[in-house]
Amino acid sequence: MGDSHKAGNAGQPATPRDGADIELQALLASCIAWLDSLYDEGTITVPGVTAPAPLDRIVAWGEWLGLLKRSFALHMYVPLLSEQAVWEAAGANLALAHVQRRGIFKDTYGGADPRADYQFRPNQFVAMAIYPELFNPVHAAIALQQGLEHLAGPLGVRTLDPADPAYRGDYDNGNDGTDKTVAHGWNYHQGPEWLWLAGHLYRALLHFGTLRPDASEWSAMGLVPSPEALELSALPGDTQADRLKHTLQVINSRLLPARVHINSSSWAGLPELTNRNGSKCNGSCPTQAWSAATLLELEHDMFKMRESVLNRSLTMEMRAACRINDE
């Protein structure tokens, strides 16, 4: 894709993401937390990593994880206007000229193009699903609301905010025109709606939409969410069970187009991606393993949450489904 000499994009990455990618920070945090648990239980004897000068000492796994959490909260979050002064006082260096949306997380940090750092992309929801403990739950809830509003499509998830000037929602690898932004499919990740991202988005929503937001860990770092943020992140329902029921209703309603597509597809599967607003993409694989896989992970998570919060086991769910089918 994007190899058009005529349009001038041959050899040029459309989305280099050459900074610190948000989902890679989550993978790192998950790995560090795992090593810390292995050390605590005596499975491994290495206490941490040896940091070079100026520290020049061993940094324990838990300490490293704490440093990563604070750095992540400070530098990856794009604060609301009501929070900006607190973040700047704590050391955040915000390139305000590039801020398009607030209350989201940066896609990358320290990239060659600072504008790209602030682009609203769904990779943050992949990170939330991988290691939710890295995120202030107040801010995660706000970002998820914006993800549902601006990025979620009928089947997949937009790879770029439609309000972004670089958004190009229709992928056509056969485009042989002179428009650099779309020639030979250069816009593969600039708006087309990928289905594997939906599983991560809704898994993150399941987690943060069920638990009562507790920002005390981040408040102790001096990164206190504003009253506006607390209000925006408020969840419906007085109990965890109420919140879970509401979240499940939201997720299931948004999964309906995928269920309909599977039933009508000759492959009994889900495509790789769609063009804008769920329209068919002729350059997409008609059925893709990871499109189904992340939604299967989501279904598993929903069953586990029903079991732990609502005391409804998988067996009970299957019996209920069988009764519905019999009727």
DAWO-V44782 format. One record per helix or strand of 2 or more residues. SS is the DSSP state (h for helix, s for strand). FROM is the first residue (numbers start at 0). TO is the last residue. If there is no record, write none. Layout:
BEGIN
SS|FROM|TO + SS|FROM|TO
END
This chain:
BEGIN
h|21|39 + s|47|50 + s|56|59 + h|60|74 + s|76|77 + h|83|89 + h|95|97 + s|103|104 + h|113|116 + h|122|129 + h|131|133 + h|136|150 + s|156|157 + h|182|184 + s|192|193 + h|195|207 + h|215|218 + h|226|231 + h|239|263 + s|272|273 + h|275|277 + h|288|309 + h|313|325
END
